[in-house]
Amino acid sequence: MNTIKTLPAADALDSEVQDFKDSPEDWGLPEDLQVLGRHAKGTWERQQRYLAAYAKEPIQARAAAAAGISAEAARLWDRGDVLRFRDRLADARSRFDGRLETLLLDLITATDKPVNPLILMFTVKKWLPAYRDSAQPIDGTARDVLDAITQGTRQRLGQRQA
C-alpha cells in the first residue's frame, strides 16, 4: 500500500493522532453504549479505528482499509450520523488540518532548507486572505477585452463569408 511521505517532523505529531481515544460521553452519548443497541459498542470501536486512520490520511477508502472496514460502512455512518459520526469526522479532519499546518509552517520556517515556491504560494493563500483568488473582487476589465476581441473576430469572419 502506498503511503504519503512526510517530513521527519511528522513523526513527532503522530502521537496526537494516536491519542484519538475519545469516549462516548465526550460526544454526549451514554457511557454504556449497549443502551443504544447491541452493536453500538462494536460500531463505536470500528468508528474510532476509522477516525484515527482518517486523522492521519483523510482519504475515505484508505482510512477504511487501514481500519479494516469497508468504505461503504463509513458512508453509511456519515449518512445516518451514527453515534454522532459527522461531528467526530469533522474533528478528525480538523486534527489532520492542524497536523498539516504544523508541518507546513515547520518547512517554511526552517532556514537551512530551500522552500518550494508552490508551497510558499499556497501557504500565503492560506494565511493571507487578500491573496486568495476568491477574496478579490473581480472587475469586468478582462472580460470586456475578451468580449470585444470575440465580437471583432465574429465581425471579420462574417465579412469574409459575405
C-alpha positions, 0 to 999 in steps of 0.5 A: 500500500502506498503511503504519503511521505512526510517530513521527519517532523511528522513523526513527532505529531503522530502521537496526537493522532494516536491519542484519538481515544475519545469516549462516548460521553465526550460526544454526549452519548451514554457511557454504556453504549449497549443502551443504544443497541447491541452493536453500538459498542462494536460500531463505536470501536470500528468508528474510532479505528476509522477516525484515527486512520482518517486523522492521519490520511483523510482519504475515505477508502484508505482510512477504511482499509487501514481500519479494516472496514469497508468504505461503504460502512463509513458512508453509511455512518456519515449518512445516518450520523451514527453515534454522532459520526459527522461531528467526530469526522469533522474533528478528525479532519480538523486534527489532520488540518492542524497536523498539516499546518504544523508541518507546513509552517515547520518547512517554511520556517526552517532556514537551512532548507530551500522552500518550494515556491508552490508551497510558499504560494499556497501557504500565503493563500492560506494565511493571507486572505487578500491573496486568495483568488476568491477574496478579490473582487473581480472587475469586468476589465478582462472580460470586456477585452475578451468580449470585444476581441470575440465580437471583432473576430465574429465581425471579420469572419462574417465579412469574409463569408459575405 
